[in-house]
Amino acid sequence: MHSGTLTINRLLDQKRFANATQTFDINDYGVTGYEVSLALVLAKTDDTVGTGSEADAWFSDDAVARVIRLASTSTRNAGTATPYSSRITMPAWYYTREDGEQGGNSTVTLTANAYFEPDDFDGFFEWVAVTTLSEAELGSVAS
């Protein structure tokens, strides 16, 4: 993987009500959902292009469900013997593919959109991080 872009959008419903002057100014907002997408720039290898590859799954007539997990682990420890780490997991379908190059090497960019998976995953996105920050320092994010 050369790089990746994670995009999280909160979808809003604008609440408009007529007032005495018959204008429909926005009075409030309601959250109607979230869109989570991940664009991965991958080196062209047998795993990413060709028969049975990730790009082959993208070309399928029917969307191919995937569970994407990005994990990173630091060489430094967060306290005792546990290293700092981050793990993002999301069930997703591929929707777009783009060929390119980076540093003279051929690449393929696969973009996937997360979906709600109630059976095996019970959600649409999970991010687990090992850090030395306290719950108070993280605020509402730690909830």
Order of alpha helices (4+ residues) and beta strands (2+ residues): beta-beta-alpha-beta-beta-beta-beta-alpha
